Structures are given as structure tokens and as C-alpha cells.
């Protein structure tokens, strides 16, 4: 996966990097574990993609001993001149198949304030959300100086600017396909639980909701509270294609709530990141990385 890939790794985020304050993405990396982390072609693209975000949710992480995550973090920090860290859930799932929610974040632009595992009293979720509260410090409150740049191509630098929302809560969901309608609807209960627990309503729901095609049909939306309530703004449209290959489905979504957070959204920044095009990959190369594209949004400065 050489050739234009190295250049594209530098260029893919330039469009939003100039005025961006905080760039957030969600990426279902499809069975991410030791084999994918140790594959140089796959890991190089994955680490370059994640190094373009201030916060990235990674899904389908199958790595209970965190060995693949440790390798991934080394790779991200080797391609970025900024230092990244992570926070992850425990392995989640109703049966032997389990996945973890992984948040990778840039340490000089955000910090983790608190986390909790949603208790899921109704057993609504196959993988109940692992809720994380982030703080985005104002300019001048950044953390320690980043390490010296690694040799080779660098992802674009984001300036550590103040964001309109100083604190924001990220709520991930990788929905079970055939329970997608019920699981997306149950995110409203998570919304209420976060307000009760933290008194915060600036929330970003994100992940692979399986929210299209045969799993969520047009007639299903009216019964989904997260969609029917005007409290929530859906940023990735039903017409989007978040899948690699020949399918055309808007499975991956970002949904926002809270007046401050909604005001801080950079207009037209919500997008699907087509890494196949950006890195100049053929379909087989792209599918070796994932069958999903990341989705993303940018929060602007004051």
C-alpha cells in the first residue's frame, strides 16, 4: 500500500485542519486484534487515520490483554508529532464473542474527566455503551509538550484552540444488526442516565449503529426516540454510504445533543472519511483494513 499513500496520509485532513478546534471520529475497524495490528500495510493506514483525530472511537476491538492496542498506540505515536493515549471498556458481549470500545485521544487537546459503564438495567444492548466525559482545555491550558516529531510524513497539526463546549460526553454504540432499532431507541435511556449521573447534556452518540438497509428501514425511524425527538441532531444523513465495497448503507452515525455542543459544530464538517480514495487503495486493500469507513465531525473554536 505504498505509492500515493504516504502523501495522502499527510493530506487527508488538511481541509478541516486550519480552523478546526476538535476533530472527532468513529471507526469500526472490523475484528481489530493482534493479526491486524501486526500487519504493516493495515496498521500503517489505521494509525495514520486515527492520528488525524483529536478523539477517535474504535470499535470491534477484540483484544482482552490490550496487546494489539499497545501496538496500535506505538504506531500512532510514531506517525504523529503529538502524543496520544487511550481509554477502553472491558470486553462486552452476551456470549463468547466480545468486543471492547476503545477511545484514542490526543493528550494535549483533550483529557478524560470520568468514565462509566452503562448498567443496562433492561438488557437492551449487546454491547452496552462505555460512556466517557472529556474536557477540552482552553488555549494556554494544554498539557505537556509533545514529543519530537518522528521522521517521515506527518498528519496535519491541529492547533489547541478553545472549543465552545468545554466538556462533552461521548456515548459509543456498536449495535447488533438485527436488534439495531431497539438498541438505537435505547440510547435515549442512556441520555437520561447521563443527565441524572453527571448533569450534562452536551453529548455525542457515535458508532456503527447498523442504522440503514435491512436493519433499520424507513418505517422504523418513527419509533426511535433518538430520531423522533428534536433534542437530537443527526449529523450523518440516511443517504450517506459508510461501507467499503459494493454495499451502500449509512450504518455509522454521529448524533449530538446539548445547546452548547450544537452551537460548536463546524458547519458541513460531518462527513464520511473515504480512506480508500484518500490513500489510493484498491477495493481488496481497503477491505483488508475494514468494511466500514470512519465518520467524523469537527467542533469549532469560539
N, C-alpha and C positions, 0 to 999 in steps of 0.2 A: 504493500500500500504506500509506495513511495511517490516520486514524481511531484505532482502539484500539491500533494497532501501537506507537506511541511509548510508551504506558503499559505495554504488555506487555513492551517491551524493558527497562523498569526492573524489572518484577515477576517475570520468568520464573524467576530463580534464588533468589528470597527463601526458598524452603523449605529450602534447604541452606546458605544463606549464613551463618546465625547461628553455628553451631558448626563450620562447615567449616574445615579446615586447608588442604586442597589439592584442587582440583576439576579433573579430567582428562576430556577428551572426545576423540572421534574422529568426523570428519565427512567423508564423501565428497561433495564439493561439485559433482561432475559437470561435467567439462570446464571447470575454472576457468582462465580466461585473461583477456586484455585486454578482451574484449567483456563478460564478466560483471562484471569489476572496475569497468568504466566505466558499467555500468547502475545508475542511482541507486537504483532500487527493490530490485534484488537485493543490491547491495553494502551497502545500509543494514542489511538483515536479517542478512546474513552477518557483518558486522562486529559487530553487537550480540550475535549468538550467540557468536562467538569471544571477545568481551570478557567473557563470563560464566565463562570457564575460566582456571585458572592455567596449564595446559598443554593445547593442543589440537593433535591430528594432523589435518592437512588432506590429503585425497587427491584424485586426478585433477587435479593441478596441471599444466597444460600451458603452461609459461611459462619457456623456457630463458634468457631475458635478465632475468628477475626483475622485469620492468616491472609486471606485474599484482600480484605480491607486494608491491612497493614501494607501489603504490596502496592495496592492502589494509591494509598496516601503518599508513599515514597515516590511513586511515578508522578502524581500531581505536583508534589513539591519540587520535583526535578525539572519540570517543564514550566513552572510558574516562578516569577521573582517574588511572589507573595507567599506567605506561609498559610497552609490550610490545615484544619483539624476536622474532627467528625464526632458525631454522637449517634448512637444506634439503639434500636429496640432489641429486646430479646427475640429469639426465633418464635414466630407466631404462626398458628395454623391449628385446625381442628383435628387433623390426623397426623400421620407420619411426615407428610410433606409440609415443611415450614419455611417461611421467608422472614427476613428482617427488613425493617425500614431503616435506611441509612441517610443521614443528613451530613453533607460535606460543606464546610463553610470557611470563608476567608477570615482569618483571625483579626486582621487589622480593620475590618469594616463592620463585623458583627460579633456578638458574643452570646453564648447560651445563658439565659437567665434561670430557666426552670424547665423541667420535663415531667410528663406523667403518662402512664399507660392508661388509656380509657378503659374503665372496668367492664363495659359492655354488659350491663345487667340483663338485657333482653336477648343476649347471644345473637345479635343482629349481624355481626361481622365475622367473616372467615379469618381476616387479619385485622383486628381492631386497631384503630389509629393510635400511633405513638405521638403525642402532642408535645410540641417544643415551642417555648417562648424565647424569641430572640430580641436582643437590644441592638439598635443601630446607633452607635455613638455619634455625637455631633463632630464636625470638623475640629481638630485640635484635641479630641479625646481618644484618638486612635491608640492602639496597643503598641507593643514593642516594634522596633524597626524590623522590616522584613529581611530575610537572609539575602546574601549577594545573589545576583541573577545567575542561573545556570547557563552554560554555553548552549548555543543553538537557538532555534526560533522560540519566541516568547508570545504567549497570549497577550492581548492588549491590556494595558493597565487601566484599572478603574480608579478614579480619584475618590478618596474617602470623604465624601460630601455628606452634609446633614440630610436626612430624609424627613418628609412631612410626618410620617409615623415613626416615632422614636422606638416604640415596641410593637412587635407583631407576633402573632401566634400562627404557626404552621401546623396544619392538620392533614396528614397523608392518608390516602386510601388506595390500595390495590384491591379492587372489588373482585370477588369470584364471579366469573362471567354470567352464569345462569341465576345468580342472586343479585345482579347489578342494580336492578330497580329498587329492591328493598334496602340494599346497602347504601346507595346514594341518598335515599329518603332518610335513612337512619342518621346521616350526618347532621341533620337538624337537631337530633338529641345530643350529639357531641357539641354542637354550637351552644346549646343551653347549658350543658355541663361545664364548658369552659367559662362562660359568663358567671356561673354560680361559683366556680372554683377560684377564678382569677379576677373577675370583674372587668374583663377585657372583651371588646367586641371587634377589634381590628384583627381579622382572621383571614388566612389564605388556605383554602382547601385545594389540594393538588394531588395529582397522581393518575394512574391508569384506572379510570372508573369503569372501563368497558362500556362507555356511555353512548353506544350507537349500534347500527346494523341490527343483527338479530337479538342482541342482548337488551338494548333499550330502544323500543320502537317509538314512532312519533306519538302514538296514542298513550304511551306510558308517562309522558312528561307531566301531564296534568296532576297525576297522583304523587309526584315527587316534591316534597316540601322545599327542598333546597332550590328547586327551579321555579315553583309557583309563587314563592314569597318574594316581594320586592326588596327585602333585606339583602338579598344576594345578587351579585352581578357576575354573570358567566362571561369569561374573557376569551375562551376558545370556542368558536361557533360550531354548530352542528355540521356545517358544510366543510369543516377542516378535514384533512387526512393526516392522521398521526401515525400511520402504519407504513412500514417499509415493505416493498414488494408490490404485488398486484391488488391487494385489498385496498379499500377506500373507506375508512371508518374513523370517526372522531372519538376514539376510545379515551385519549388522555386529555385531561381538562384542568383548568385553574378557575376557581370561584372565589370571589372576595366579598367580605362584609366589613362594616365599620366605616363611619363617615371620614375619619382621618385617613385611613388606608385608601379608600376610594378616591379621595382628593389627591393622593400622592401618586396615583398610577400615571405613568408616562403614556400619553395618547398614542394609540396604534402600536404599542410595544409588545402586546401579547401576540405570540407567534408560535408556529411550529418550526423547529430548527431541523432543516433537511440536511443532515450531515453527509448523506450520500452525495448530494450535489456539491456541498461545500468542500469536501475532501477529495472529490473526483474519484469516487468508488464505483465499481460495477455492482449489480444487484447482489451477487453472491458475496462479495466483500462486505457490503452493508449488512446483509442478513447474518453474517458471521458475528457482527457486533451486537445487533439487536433487531427484533422485528417491530420495534417502536422507535419513532423519533422523539426527542425531548420536546416539551412545551415550556414556554418561558414568558416572563413579564418583567418590566423594569419599573422601579419606583423612582420618581424624580426627586431632585433636591428642592429646597424651599425656593 
